[in-house]
Amino acid sequence: MKPYIEDLKKLKHKLINESDFSIIANYFMDIVEQHPIISNAKIVKNKSLMNVVMAVGESYFNGKVIVSQSRIMHVKNTNFYHGTVMLNDCLSVFCYFEDLKKGMLSIHDSNKDKLFHVRITGTVIGKNKTYVDPYEKNTPTVH
């Protein structure tokens, strides 16, 4: 088993149970730093995930958001996606577990010297299609 698999399981647990999103974000960054997770990933396209990133960006910036330099990585033999994107020239990092239908997005707004975290949750609609809802009402969403 790859050494990061256990850490991804712990990250899943934190996404479900942790209310302090900075703990989730820090744990995710620790995984990326400690393991060659990028070498076990490939660049993919995921329109649903990019749509939710854009929706969160539009909500945060109160209107249209300029998306650039997006990169989504899928870790081989897992249901885990992570990536980076610039939203209105603010570096944003995200992770998402397709099997769990949960993830989070962090936006570093250097103009306000602020780090914004939001949990994202997907809902299965139709046959094998997932709608990722950044405004899920059952869990805290903004810290």
Rosetta silent file (secondary structure, phi, psi, omega in degrees, C-alpha in Angstrom):
SEQUENCE: MKPYIEDLKKLKHKLINESDFSIIANYFMDIVEQHPIISNAKIVKNKSLMNVVMAVGESYFNGKVIVSQSRIMHVKNTNFYHGTVMLNDCLSVFCYFEDLKKGMLSIHDSNKDKLFHVRITGTVIGKNKTYVDPYEKNTPTVH
SCORE:     score description
SCORE:     0.000 S_00000001
   1 L     0.000  139.280  177.582    0.000    0.000    0.000 S_00000001
   2 L   -64.594  142.660 -175.282    1.248    3.500   -0.820 S_00000001
   3 L   -63.029  -24.978 -177.477    2.254    5.395    2.340 S_00000001
   4 H   -83.256  -10.463 -177.216   -0.165    8.267    1.696 S_00000001
   5 H   -60.822  -43.289  178.488   -3.287    6.050    1.530 S_00000001
   6 H   -63.564  -38.365  178.463   -3.667    6.026    5.332 S_00000001
   7 H   -66.811  -35.851  176.603   -3.260    9.799    5.393 S_00000001
   8 H   -65.927  -35.936  176.102   -5.971   10.183    2.755 S_00000001
   9 H   -63.203  -41.550  177.943   -8.282    8.080    4.948 S_00000001
  10 H   -66.028  -37.419  177.284   -7.569   10.431    7.869 S_00000001
  11 H   -63.023  -41.478  175.752   -8.225   13.421    5.609 S_00000001
  12 H   -56.679  -47.527 -179.451  -11.628   11.919    4.700 S_00000001
  13 H   -59.247  -43.185  179.313  -12.439   11.578    8.386 S_00000001
  14 H   -65.098  -39.493  178.566  -11.471   15.197    9.003 S_00000001
  15 H   -60.929  -34.375 -179.408  -13.609   16.399    6.076 S_00000001
  16 H   -78.623  -41.072 -166.517  -16.630   14.703    7.622 S_00000001
  17 H  -108.450  -23.286 -173.102  -16.064   15.570   11.275 S_00000001
  18 L   -82.759  132.016  178.030  -13.833   18.606   11.675 S_00000001
  19 L   -97.174  -16.930  176.742  -15.469   22.014   12.078 S_00000001
  20 L   -93.320  102.389 -173.332  -12.197   23.983   12.071 S_00000001
  21 H   -67.624  -22.293  177.671  -11.338   24.082    8.373 S_00000001
  22 H   -65.891  -30.069  176.798   -7.794   25.315    8.967 S_00000001
  23 H   -66.553  -42.260  178.364   -7.055   21.917   10.547 S_00000001
  24 H   -63.845  -47.795 -178.475   -8.296   20.174    7.389 S_00000001
  25 H   -61.880  -43.894  179.858   -6.305   22.493    5.118 S_00000001
  26 H   -64.444  -40.001  179.108   -3.122   22.098    7.168 S_00000001
  27 H   -64.516  -43.186  177.811   -3.480   18.314    7.207 S_00000001
  28 H   -59.421  -46.202 -179.782   -3.943   18.253    3.428 S_00000001
  29 H   -64.526  -34.374  175.740   -0.831   20.399    2.937 S_00000001
  30 H   -62.254  -41.467  178.582    1.116   18.078    5.260 S_00000001
  31 H   -60.821  -46.539 -178.366    0.140   15.100    3.081 S_00000001
  32 H   -62.508  -38.982 -179.277    1.322   16.886   -0.048 S_00000001
  33 H   -72.957  -35.788 -172.827    4.630   17.820    1.596 S_00000001
  34 H   -85.083  -23.801 -173.201    5.325   14.396    3.144 S_00000001
  35 L  -125.861  150.446  177.309    4.443   12.106    0.251 S_00000001
  36 L   -78.346   53.223 -174.303    5.176   12.076   -3.462 S_00000001
  37 L   -62.865  -32.661 -179.840    1.440   12.331   -4.080 S_00000001
  38 H   -67.078  -36.185 -179.703    1.955   14.395   -7.241 S_00000001
  39 H   -69.779  -16.198  177.358    4.125   11.679   -8.776 S_00000001
  40 H  -103.621   21.678 -177.906    1.203    9.274   -8.284 S_00000001
  41 E  -130.064  159.495  174.705   -1.282   11.603   -9.956 S_00000001
  42 E  -130.606  151.557  178.523   -2.139   12.665  -13.461 S_00000001
  43 E   -72.168  130.940 -179.343   -3.644   15.869  -14.773 S_00000001
  44 E  -133.960  170.268  171.385   -7.334   15.421  -15.610 S_00000001
  45 L  -108.095  139.541  177.430  -10.363   17.476  -16.552 S_00000001
  46 L  -146.924   93.496 -174.503  -13.345   17.507  -14.221 S_00000001
  47 H   -60.940  -40.807 -179.700  -16.000   19.973  -15.330 S_00000001
  48 H   -61.703  -43.780 -179.432  -18.209   19.480  -12.265 S_00000001
  49 H   -66.558  -40.880  177.681  -15.367   20.212   -9.888 S_00000001
  50 H   -66.971  -34.710  176.989  -14.309   23.320  -11.831 S_00000001
  51 H   -62.240  -40.087  179.982  -17.926   24.528  -11.857 S_00000001
  52 H   -71.562  -37.487  176.731  -18.080   24.372   -8.080 S_00000001
  53 H   -60.360  -43.179  177.829  -14.747   26.131   -7.732 S_00000001
  54 H   -64.691  -41.273 -179.667  -16.099   28.900   -9.965 S_00000001
  55 H   -63.443  -41.835  177.612  -19.377   29.053   -7.997 S_00000001
  56 H   -65.481  -42.349  177.620  -17.527   29.429   -4.705 S_00000001
  57 H   -59.746  -43.410  178.259  -15.297   32.067   -6.267 S_00000001
  58 H   -62.835  -37.960  178.113  -18.331   33.998   -7.529 S_00000001
  59 H   -67.640  -45.598 -178.052  -19.855   33.862   -4.068 S_00000001
  60 H   -64.805  -43.645 -176.585  -16.647   34.970   -2.354 S_00000001
  61 L   -90.822    5.647  178.514  -15.932   37.802   -4.800 S_00000001
  62 L    55.380   49.005  176.960  -19.605   38.839   -5.084 S_00000001
  63 L   150.357 -161.063 -176.339  -19.847   38.422   -8.838 S_00000001
  64 L   -60.713  140.482 -179.211  -18.064   37.160  -11.879 S_00000001
  65 L  -119.464  140.583  175.865  -14.723   35.530  -11.238 S_00000001
  66 L   -93.515  119.674 -177.785  -11.783   35.247  -13.602 S_00000001
  67 E  -103.986  129.683  177.024  -10.451   31.685  -13.532 S_00000001
  68 E  -146.479  163.032  174.978   -6.932   30.986  -14.778 S_00000001
  69 E    51.830   41.849 -179.684   -4.118   28.476  -14.469 S_00000001
  70 E   -78.986  142.893  177.262   -6.363   25.660  -13.298 S_00000001
  71 E  -146.176  120.764  176.912   -4.858   22.256  -12.713 S_00000001
  72 E  -112.650  130.571  178.585   -6.742   19.221  -11.436 S_00000001
  73 E  -115.550  138.479  174.210   -4.819   16.123  -10.412 S_00000001
  74 E  -114.401  123.394  179.981   -6.303   12.664   -9.853 S_00000001
  75 E   -78.545  125.187 -176.827   -4.280   10.331   -7.626 S_00000001
  76 L   -54.116  141.963  176.138   -4.017    6.893   -9.254 S_00000001
  77 L    60.256   26.254  175.159   -6.064    4.067   -7.737 S_00000001
  78 L  -137.865  176.495  173.259   -8.015    6.441   -5.486 S_00000001
  79 L  -106.758   25.593 -172.350  -11.115    8.618   -5.653 S_00000001
  80 E  -103.900  130.040  175.244   -9.064   11.657   -4.643 S_00000001
  81 E  -120.915  146.788  172.757   -8.689   14.859   -6.664 S_00000001
  82 E  -151.374  161.388 -179.566   -6.705   17.939   -5.760 S_00000001
  83 E  -177.913 -176.388  178.666   -5.539   20.989   -7.560 S_00000001
  84 E  -133.673  155.687  178.035   -4.831   24.653   -7.821 S_00000001
  85 E  -159.989  149.282  172.603   -6.450   27.541   -9.624 S_00000001
  86 E   -96.200  125.046  175.953   -6.172   31.300   -9.713 S_00000001
  87 E  -115.691  112.292 -175.295   -9.481   33.033   -8.909 S_00000001
  88 L    48.975   46.475  179.529   -9.263   36.769   -9.608 S_00000001
  89 L    63.952   19.966  175.006   -5.477   36.459   -9.219 S_00000001
  90 E  -109.067  125.815  178.997   -5.863   34.759   -5.812 S_00000001
  91 E   -65.234  130.009  179.771   -4.194   31.375   -5.416 S_00000001
  92 E  -128.996  141.893 -178.382   -6.758   28.727   -4.538 S_00000001
  93 E  -126.579  140.161  179.191   -6.194   25.107   -3.526 S_00000001
  94 E  -140.650  158.473  171.202   -8.787   22.356   -3.411 S_00000001
  95 E  -141.497  152.044 -176.328   -9.204   18.689   -2.637 S_00000001
  96 E  -156.288  132.424  174.473  -12.182   16.424   -3.268 S_00000001
  97 E  -102.210  113.424 -177.586  -13.037   12.770   -2.620 S_00000001
  98 L   -64.583  -38.983 -179.413  -15.360   11.535   -5.351 S_00000001
  99 L   -69.850  -32.646  179.341  -16.514    8.493   -3.359 S_00000001
 100 L   -84.152  -23.793 -175.273  -17.238   10.625   -0.286 S_00000001
 101 L    62.654   34.983  178.037  -18.695   13.500   -2.340 S_00000001
 102 E  -139.370  152.854  176.442  -16.861   15.942   -0.060 S_00000001
 103 E  -168.934 -167.935  175.650  -13.926   18.253   -0.321 S_00000001
 104 E  -151.155  156.819  178.345  -12.779   21.754    0.456 S_00000001
 105 E  -127.537  134.883  176.280  -11.535   24.847   -1.288 S_00000001
 106 E  -120.681  129.277  178.561   -9.151   27.407    0.178 S_00000001
 107 E  -114.195  122.786  175.674   -8.755   30.862   -1.365 S_00000001
 108 E   -95.847  104.941 -179.127   -5.767   32.982   -0.377 S_00000001
 109 E   -94.070   93.359 -176.958   -6.905   36.557   -0.863 S_00000001
 110 L   -69.571  -21.811  176.854   -3.644   38.487   -0.660 S_00000001
 111 L   -65.862  -31.612 -179.805   -5.492   41.780   -1.202 S_00000001
 112 L  -108.341    2.920 -175.562   -7.227   41.305    2.143 S_00000001
 113 L    49.302   53.370 -172.990   -4.475   39.211    3.732 S_00000001
 114 E  -135.917  144.872  173.173   -7.125   36.562    4.335 S_00000001
 115 E  -116.848  120.975 -175.105   -7.431   32.798    3.891 S_00000001
 116 E  -110.877  128.768  178.322  -10.979   31.620    3.181 S_00000001
 117 E  -117.922  142.298  174.316  -11.997   27.927    3.513 S_00000001
 118 E  -141.682  137.525  174.645  -15.232   26.315    2.366 S_00000001
 119 E   -85.233  139.734  176.417  -16.403   22.701    2.527 S_00000001
 120 E  -118.307  142.784 -177.814  -17.984   21.398   -0.670 S_00000001
 121 E  -133.452  134.318  178.716  -20.453   18.530   -0.836 S_00000001
 122 E   -99.949  152.432  177.256  -21.739   16.647   -3.858 S_00000001
 123 E  -127.907  132.678  178.705  -25.164   15.133   -4.327 S_00000001
 124 E   -74.087  125.627  174.874  -25.918   12.318   -6.746 S_00000001
 125 E  -130.780  137.973 -179.516  -28.530   13.373   -9.302 S_00000001
 126 L    66.018 -168.002 -176.584  -29.636   11.303  -12.232 S_00000001
 127 L   -82.879  109.513  175.567  -27.737    8.279  -13.401 S_00000001
 128 L    57.183   25.582  177.204  -24.120    8.400  -12.183 S_00000001
 129 E  -111.101  141.652 -179.458  -23.956   12.193  -12.342 S_00000001
 130 E  -117.083  131.794  171.268  -22.781   14.258   -9.410 S_00000001
 131 E  -104.432  124.256 -179.730  -23.764   17.799   -8.620 S_00000001
 132 E   -96.421  117.837 -173.806  -21.267   19.412   -6.294 S_00000001
 133 E  -104.116  107.760  179.659  -23.045   21.860   -4.024 S_00000001
 134 L   -75.077   -8.456 -175.726  -20.835   24.526   -2.451 S_00000001
 135 L  -112.344   30.166 -178.582  -23.782   25.845   -0.444 S_00000001
 136 L   -55.596  130.362 -170.373  -24.706   22.626    1.337 S_00000001
 137 L   -88.658  -12.675 -172.640  -26.887   23.578    4.298 S_00000001
 138 L   -86.987  -11.829  179.051  -26.288   20.671    6.696 S_00000001
 139 L  -130.370  156.962  175.664  -22.706   21.457    7.657 S_00000001
 140 L   -60.965  140.837 -174.759  -20.840   24.646    8.486 S_00000001
 141 L  -116.993  -21.792 -175.114  -19.476   26.039    5.254 S_00000001
 142 E  -131.784  133.139  174.933  -17.391   29.109    5.951 S_00000001
 143 L  -135.503    0.000    0.000  -14.596   29.804    8.454 S_00000001
